Amino acid sequence: MKKTFKRMLAVIFAITMVLGLVPLLGEIVEAAPPTYENSVIAIDQFADQTELVSNINSIDNFIHDTFGKNVGTNTHPYTIASTKKAFKDAWNRMPSKQMVVVINTHGSPTSFCGMTTSDIKNLPYKEISYLVILGCNTGHYDWRTENVARTFADKFRCPVIACDGTVSSFESTTRTYAPKADSTWETYCSMKRPSRRNMYGWLVYIPKSLSNYYEGRLYQLGQRGKAMSVYDMLINYTNGNITSLPVK
């Protein structure tokens, strides 16, 4: 009987010790903050140190302002020649899971860096939270059902920021990208519509694969035609500073 009682006391003591240590362990062992992977793919012409660093800083600042100052960021720069092979090689080298990807090349509604929309559909899948494409007219509104931005959004199931307009960049406190309704933009308009319209500037394409209210939708980002840094684009979108546009 005494042995049984001693065993019971030992079990109760052990349980008490474990339960008592659990909160202590919770206070001592804290989960490390996450580190988010990001990438910037830029052709040689757009990969000068000032612009590249500015875009990397924009990504880092966005992540810290959105997810907290203690999270880590690891942004991979890829400087490439303006060719299809070079872009594909950089894309293949990117980590498979990315928070932000920025593509900085020349562009048109249906192509960029030698890549067509068919080539985009054949790229290896990457899990991306936000994709920013800085190439001219890659988000052209009159080509909204078939352009570079729409193709990326639907292939990789992520929101894509791209421009309805020709893009020029300038350096102030950070690298900023301004949309323009120039003759090139007008030419692409005339291929799809008989009458002139206003340029929207930076747009957000929502993937068709999302099974909710926002599925396949299209938004004007911030103020129409306003110049923005990569940080401005991302923070405007996540803060809901967007205006719905007709999709069809």
N, C-alpha and C positions, 0 to 999 in steps of 0.2 A: 504493500500500500504506500509506504514511504517512498519507495523507488518510483512508483507511478506518479505520486505527487511532485517529486523532484523533477521528473521529466516534464510534467505539465508546466511547472514554474519556468523551466528552461525554455520551453516553446514560447510561453507568454513573454518572457524576457527578450527572446530573439525577435519576436514580432514587434515588440515595443521599440527595440533598437532600430529595426529597419524603418518603421513608420516615422520614427523621430529623425532619422538621417535623411529621408527623402526631401523634405523642404530645405535642409541644409545643403544637400547636393545641388538642388535647384538654384540656390543662391550662389553657389561657388562655380558651377559649370554653366556658362552662358554660350548659346549658339553664336558662332562667328557670323558677322554680317555677310550677306551675299556679295559676290563680285559679278558684275554684268559684262558680258563680252559684246563688243561692237566692232564695226569695220567701216573704213572709208576707202572706197576704190576711186582713184582719180587718174586721169590720163596725165602724161608728162606736162602738158601745157598748163594744167590747172593744179599742179602738185608742188608749186613753189612753197617754201617753208612757211611763209606767213599764212597762206590760205589753208594749208593742211593743218597747221597748229590751231588756227582759228576754228576750223570745223571740229577738230578733236575736242577742243575746249567747250564748244557749244554742246556736244554730246555729253561730256562729263558734267557740265553745269546743269543740263536738263535732268540727268539721272539723279544728281544730288538734290536738286530742288523738288523732284517728284517722289523719290524713294527714301530720302534722308541723307544727311551728310556723312554718316558712318559707312554707307555701302561702298563697295569697291567698283572701279571701272577698269576695263582692260580693252583699249581701242587699238585695233590692228590697222595700220596704214598700208595700202597696196598701191604703189605707183606703177602704171602700166603704159604700154604703147597703145595707140588708138586703133586696136585691131580686135577682131572677134576672138582669136586664139588667146590674146593677152587677157581679155576680160574673163573668158572661161577659166583660164588657169588661176586667176585671182579668186574667182568665185569658188572654185573647187578647194582652194586652200583655206577658205574661211571656216571658222568653227561652225558646227552644225546647228548650234543654238545661239541666236543673237538678239540683243535688245534693240539696238539701232544700227541700221546699215545706210550709209550715204553713198550714192553713185554720182560722180562728178565728171561727166563727159559731154561731148557734143551730142545733139539729139534732134529728132524730128517726131511727128506723131507716131510713126510706126517703126522707128529704128533708133539705135544709139550705138556708138563704138563698133560699127560693123555688124551689130546684132539686130535681127528682125524679131517681130513678135513670135514667129514660129520657133526661133532659136530660144527665146525666153521660156516657152512651154517645155523645152527639152532640157533645161538646166536641172541639175540635181537639187532635190528639195532641201531647204534650210528653214528652220523654225525662227521666224523673224517677228518681233513685236511692232516695229515701226520701220518703214522704208522711205527714204527721201531721195528723189531723183532730181538733179539740178540741171539736166540737159534741156535745151530750148524745145518748147512745144511738145514735150513728151506726155503732157497731160492735156493737150489741146481739146477744148470742149466739143468742137464739131466732130471729132474723131473718138468721142467718149466711149463708144461700145467696142472699140478695137485698138485703142492706142497702147503705147508702152506701159503707162501707169495702170490701166485696166487689166492688161495681161499679167503684169506682176502681181496685182492685188488678188486676182482669182487663182493664179498658180500657187502662190505662197500664203494665201489666206491671211493677209495682213493689210492694214490701212497703208495706202501709198500716197505720199505728198509729191505732186509734180505740177508743172507750170502750164497754164493756158496763156502762152505768150513766149516771145523770145527773151532770153535771160541775159542780163549784163550784171557783172559783179563789181563791187568797189569796197575799199577798206576804209572803215571809220574806226570806232573802237573795236569792232569785230567785222569779219567778212560778211557782207550783206548782198543779197541777190534780188535784183529788180526786174520785174516783168515788163515787156514792152510790146505794144501793138504796132509792130513795124511791118514792112512790106512782105517779109517772109511769113509772118503770122497771117497776114491778110490773104496771101496766096493759098495757104492751107484752108482758110475759111472758105474761099471761093470754090474750092474743090467739092465742098459739101453743102453750101447754101447760096442762094441767089442774092440775099440782102446782107448789108453790113450789120454788125452787132458790136456791143461793148466787150472788151476783153475782161475776163474775170481775175486773171492773175493766178495766185497759188490755190490749188484745189486739193481735196482729199478724196481719194477713191476707196470705197469700202468694198471688201470682197463679197462676191455673190454667195460664197459658201457659208456665211454667217446665218444661222437659223433664228434670226430675231428681226425686230423692226427695222434695223439699219441695213439689212441685207442688200447688197448691190447698190447702195446709195452713193450720191455724189454731193460734195459740199464745197462751197467757197470758203477759203481759210482767211479769217480775219477781215480786214478792210480790203475792198476790191482794188487790185492793182498795186498794193503796198509792197515795198521792198522789205525783205526779212532776212535775218540770219537763220541758220539751221536751228538754233535754239528757239528763236521766235516761232518758227513753223511748228516745232514739236510742242511747245508750251501752249500755243494758241489752240492746237487740236485737243490736247488733253484737258484744257480748261473749258472746252466746249464753245470756243469763240468761232463758230462756224455757221454758215447759212446754206440751207438746203437748195439744191438746183434740180431742175427736171432731168431725169435720166434718159427718157425716150425722146 
